[in-house]
Each structure stands twice: as structure tokens, then as C-alpha cells.
Amino acid sequence: MNLTSQIENIKNKISGKIILNEDLSKLSWFNLGGPAKVLFKPKNLNELSLFLKEINKNEKIKVLGAGSNTLIRDGGFEGIIIKLGKSFNHLSLFDQDTLIAGASVLDKNLSSFALENSLSGFEFLSCIPGTVGGAIRMNSGCYGEDISKIIISVQVMDLDGKMRVIYSPDIKFSYRNCNLDENLIFISATFKGKKNKKINIKKKINTLVKQKNETQPSRIKTCGSTFKNPENYKAWKLIKDSGCAGMKIGDAYISEKHCNFFVNKGKANSKDLETLIKKVRNKVFEKTKINLELELQIIGKEK
Ligand SMILES: Cc1cc2nc3c(=O)[nH]c(=O)nc-3n(C[C@H](O)[C@H](O)[C@H](O)COP(=O)(O)OP(=O)(O)OC[C@H]3O[C@@H](n4cnc5c(N)ncnc54)[C@H](O)[C@@H]3O)c2cc1C
């Protein structure tokens, strides 16, 4: 059965949104990307499980959080994009120092919730524009902190629609990565902080946010750092020293404020961004013999 027929069958059993050929550009911070064959916004956990049980296992499935680290190609996504909505956007205090957050909670809301509950360790999340789900996949972090330092467990659903819990000692987190299976959908996670005075936590948040605003651009169409920092190097400096500052392809350009932030000025397409990425990578390699590794996730097909 083709995907459209499968979707017609499932639609009668589900009240969440299932949209065919949905434009994905509004789901990425770059504001770029072609359509997905299917966009599914499950109303709740049961619907997500039912959907996964019914859908053919050969279909490509990808979850998107806030899209703040994902470049979607112009040809769109040849499969199903899952976007977790309201019922995955919950926060609760489990005990004195333990929080549970749904996967679609914004990082900065998790940070604010921790502050409200006098828990420190979450301050850095005020600087990251993604969701809890994206932060776990990417082991997101800044200023010496990252998700691996506060996470206790993650509740996941597999492609058979079955739930399980994975505890942090069983997860290998590395710099902007983790070894959790690509096919798992993160549903929620449990985090542990340290009790501290609200005034101290607030002060740290303000310092980090200020530092971030001073060194990185904001209110632009970007996905943050394009490349990972190679060991003992800063990607932005390698890019700058290789003479790439100011480089552009069409409306895709490199931020003047931070050379590792690539930007859609307005009319760029994903191809422009990808061409710029390749050009910069080649230039840096020519000059330094260092092969920059992408931090950004690129999904979909070319047009
Ligand atoms: C201005 C700006 C500043 C940034 N600064 C930082 C920074 O300081 N530090 C940093 O680490 N990053 C930074 N980023 C990058 C980005 O915000 C992080 O990587 C963020 O954690 C991505 O979250 P997201 O929800 O947007 O993920 P998305 O871009 O939507 O997805 C990223 C990956 O996570 C997967 N994913 C998302 N949700 C789930 C889920 N529920 N289950 C399974 N997989 C899932 C996706 O499939 C994809 O592979 C910045 C980005 C911007 C635009």
C-alpha cells in the first residue's frame, strides 16, 4: 500500500493533524525547505503509538523539534515528519531536585522552570533556542555545560510504537552527539539539578545570556553553529583565518558577528546554504588540512 492510502486508513482513527505535502520551511529556523510527503502532529502518546504501529516500516520517519539545528533541502522530505505538540509540552517537579520535561518543551522554558524551583544546572539552556528532544539528540550545550550533565533518563518510543526508559549511564554522550538509535522518538526526559538560591541562578542566567548576545547574532534566519569545533580549535576562527569571512552564495552568507553562523538573508534556498557550506569546508581544508565536521543536521532531497 502506498503512503497516501496508508494515511487515508489511519486518518479515521486519529484526531491529530496529518497533512499531505506540507511545506516544511516554516518548521526550520532557516525558513527553508521543500514539502514533506506527510506531516504528522500527534494529539497524544496513544495516537503516536497507533500511527507508528500502522505505518509501513519502510517509510522514512524523522522527528523535528524547533528546527533550530536542521537544514531541510529544497526537494523536501520523502517520508513522514513528526512534530510533537502540546501534549508533549509539559513540565513537572518529580521531587526536590528532579524535573520531568516533555520533548517539545523549549530549552529556555525548562531553564525558567528550574529557576522557579530553585534548581541550578539548567542555566545554559536559556541560551539555546531548541526543544528538549533536540537538545538530547545533539547533547546541546554551551559555556562548558551540556545536557549530559543534568539528564537522568529519557523516555522513548520506538518505531513499533512501544515505550521504554533509557538511563543516562547507558547513553554515550559526546560533543554535540549521543549514541541513542536514530529511530527512537524522545517523548520526555528526567533531569537532576542542584538546590541553589534563586538569586544566584538568575544571576548566572543573565551572565550567560549577555555573553551569548555579545558574541553571537540574534533575530536572523540561522541554525547557530554550522560546524563543530575540532579538538583544540574554534571553527569560527579557522573559517575566519581561511579568508571566508564575508563569503556568500546568493542570499546565503556568513554572519559578520560570528563566522560559524551561516544565514539566510531572505531569498536564499537550501542549495545556496549547502554550496556555501561546501565552499567554506574546502577553503578551510586547503588552508589548514582540517576537515570541518557539520554540527548542523541536513535532511531531505535536493530539488
Ligand atoms: C541562534 C542559535 C543559537 C544556538 N546556540 C546553540 C548553543 O549555544 N549550543 C548548542 O548546542 N546549540 C545551539 N544551537 C543549535 C540548536 O539550537 C540546538 O542544537 C538545539 O538543541 C536543537 O533543538 P531543536 O529542537 O531545534 O532540534 P531540531 O533542529 O528540530 O532537530 C535536531 C535533531 O534532533 C532530533 N530531534 C528533535 N526532537 C526529537 C525528538 N523528540 N526525538 C528524537 N529526535 C529528536 C531531530 O530529528 C534532529 O536530528 C543554536 C541555534 C541557533 C539558531
The ligand as a Gaussian input file, in Angstrom:
#p B3LYP/6-31G(d) Opt

LIG

0 1
 C       20.717000      31.353000      17.278000
 C       21.078000      29.915000      17.626000
 C       21.961000      29.671000      18.671000
 C       22.304000      28.353000      19.009000
 N       23.162000      28.148000      20.048000
 C       23.465000      26.876000      20.412000
 C       24.336000      26.632000      21.518000
 O       24.807000      27.520000      22.192000
 N       24.624000      25.335000      21.818000
 C       24.099000      24.297000      21.121000
 O       24.385000      23.132000      21.453000
 N       23.279000      24.503000      20.059000
 C       22.948000      25.763000      19.698000
 N       22.119000      25.978000      18.624000
 C       21.643000      24.825000      17.830000
 C       20.292000      24.263000      18.280000
 O       19.508000      25.234000      18.955000
 C       20.443000      23.034000      19.182000
 O       21.101000      22.003000      18.511000
 C       19.072000      22.538000      19.651000
 O       19.203000      21.654000      20.744000
 C       18.281000      21.839000      18.556000
 O       16.971000      21.609000      19.069000
 P       15.716000      21.586000      18.078000
 O       14.531000      21.198000      18.879000
 O       15.611000      22.865000      17.336000
 O       16.154000      20.392000      17.120000
 P       15.853000      20.189000      15.586000
 O       16.691000      21.099000      14.762000
 O       14.392000      20.211000      15.345000
 O       16.400000      18.693000      15.436000
 C       17.759000      18.414000      15.673000
 C       17.931000      16.891000      15.757000
 O       17.239000      16.403000      16.901000
 C       16.303000      15.391000      16.528000
 N       15.134000      15.504000      17.405000
 C       14.438000      16.613000      17.745000
 N       13.427000      16.297000      18.573000
 C       13.474000      14.945000      18.746000
 C       12.686000      14.009000      19.481000
 N       11.627000      14.378000      20.219000
 N       13.004000      12.696000      19.411000
 C       14.087000      12.278000      18.680000
 N       14.870000      13.118000      17.967000
 C       14.563000      14.445000      18.006000
 C       15.963000      15.700000      15.077000
 O       15.470000      14.548000      14.413000
 C       17.318000      16.165000      14.554000
 O       18.124000      15.043000      14.250000
 C       21.758000      27.275000      18.270000
 C       20.865000      27.543000      17.216000
 C       20.526000      28.843000      16.912000
 C       19.531000      29.090000      15.804000

